[in-house]
Amino acid sequence: MTPEKRPPVWPIVLLPAGVFLAALFLGRYGIRIGDTVRVLLGLDGPSDVFRSLILRVRLPRVLAAACVGANLAVVGAGFQGLFRNPLVDSRILGVSSGAAFGAALALLLTHEGITVQMSAFAFAMAAIGLVMLIGFRFGSSTLVLVIGGILVGALFNSLLGLIKYVADPLSTLPTITYWLLGGLNATQWADLPALLATSAVGLSFFLVLRWRLNVLTVSDAEATALGLRVRFLRGAFVVVGALMVAASVSMAGTIGWIGLVVPHVARALTGPDYRTVVPASAALGACTVIVLDTIARTALPTEIPLGILTGLIGVPAFFLLLVRFLRARGEIR
């Protein structure tokens, strides 16, 4: 598809609005779309039960799903260009591993939801702190940062294994395992301020500076010749992206494939220019997680962990993208 024939990005950006509204009236207890709109506008009509279901249960959950999906997709798109590797996603720097260890540690010591989120976020930031320390010590090149992320991720995965080993197999271990599978079933309004604030700042940062990602995809020497402070910008994108991932993982658990697959779909629809890839990735990521979360809470009598659904859909989607990539290069027919 030539650039002239690519569709404009604005229909993709508007898509989450319709998906968001649909997720509010779809569910095990169906609500008419008209009643849903009346509740959102504060008008009389729907019963108190429906009003409470929409405003206290579904609305915070759908908001969280939109933020988590947008964050993971945008960070994945940015990191793929930043590290010049199409197989990179938002977990490359070990942030998810740090958050998983922090949550497991909190679940081992206490079962309070806010404590689990705070611990997950704290250890996610500890993970990125270690990666950045390695970068400052040995040079913040893409190779050093990737290797640092692999090492830090392996460290926290080992610590997570230790937590699982000492956890009570009848009570604590199942709770840890379920959290690691990902989900938004426990989302409440009190959990949202940190996620909403981080998402607003992080997404704005990537949107405002998205054109610089185009320059950072070339070599450091070329980017420097074009007037960019490469090390400073790379560090800024890494830190802001890590904050977005940390906030998302602390809220929803470890959710894979969104940061890997969604950016490739955005590029297929809008082209490789980050001026369109970033907003398209944010919109498609939000839509994807909202849809998957709606399926998770409605498909079966018991809720399906979100991480399972992302894996079931992400693996074949990535395989199709890989086949398309290989065909474009002429390596397969």
Secondary structure, DSSP 8 states (H G I E B T S, - for coil): --GGGS--SHHHHHHHHHHHHHHHH-SSS---HHHHHHHHHT-S-S-HHHHHIIIIIIHHHHHHHHHHHHHHHHHHHHHHHHTT-TT--TTTTSHHHHHHHHHHHHHHH---HHHHHHHHHHHHHHHHHHHHHHHHHH---HHHHHHHHHHHHHHHHHHHHHHHHHS-TTTHHHHHHHHHT---TT--GGGHHHHHHHHHHHHHHHHHTHHHHHHHTS-HHHHHHTT--HHHHHHHHHHHHHHHHHHHHHHH----SHHHHHHHHHHHHH-S-HHHHHHHHHHHHHHHHHHHHHHHHHSSSS---HHHHHHHHHHHHHHHHHHHHHHHTTS--
